[in-house]
């Protein structure tokens, strides 16, 4: 099993494909961190700064868009029961 990066760079928009992607597999930890922050009621701006490495003060539109698409993808993966199975077990 390949190692999952702990803190990979993120795209401006998460994938929206129905099958899981290599990007999803590489960002499992990112998705888990987003879900944990969401469950704790963290401010999306802090999450964007810390987890996504996008400064919401300098790039508010990009930060919000990235946050929204990644949290939606993380929730979708959880609802599908795919977050921890990885992309190869579609």
Beta strands, then each sheet from edge to edge (+ up, - down):
end
